[in-house]
Amino acid sequence: WIKAEAVITGSRALEDRGGRGGGNPFEVIVEYEYSAGGRRYAGAGSADRNTLYTRESAEEAVAGRFAAGNTLDIYYDPADPANSALGLSDASGRFWQAALAVIGLLMLASTRRKA
């Protein structure tokens, strides 16, 4: 994955209904634009997957760190530049998910050949 600078086009606080914690946790969703190979792309994602915000702290993050016009680092797939992630952990996580899927398929194919 290739690192690029993106411009935030919008962000919002969203109640996390996934149950990752108690106390009505919130997450911050960030929308952004970036360039790759001379083309413009747009993406969106959770700003801090490992952070659970209160309503107040999420609104502060939206107004401050993740305000429209600010920049942040994103990572995009060089084989498919429209596929992007906000952090390296997101990008590497997607890589490992794909790698494990391929390994699983190869193992399945191998067992079918032996049978």
Secondary structure as UniProt FT lines:
FT   STRAND          2..15
FT   TURN            17..18
FT   STRAND          26..36
FT   TURN            37..38
FT   STRAND          39..46
FT   TURN            49..50
FT   HELIX           55..63
FT   TURN            64..66
FT   TURN            68..69
FT   STRAND          71..77
FT   TURN            78..79
FT   STRAND          80..85
FT   HELIX           88..114
//
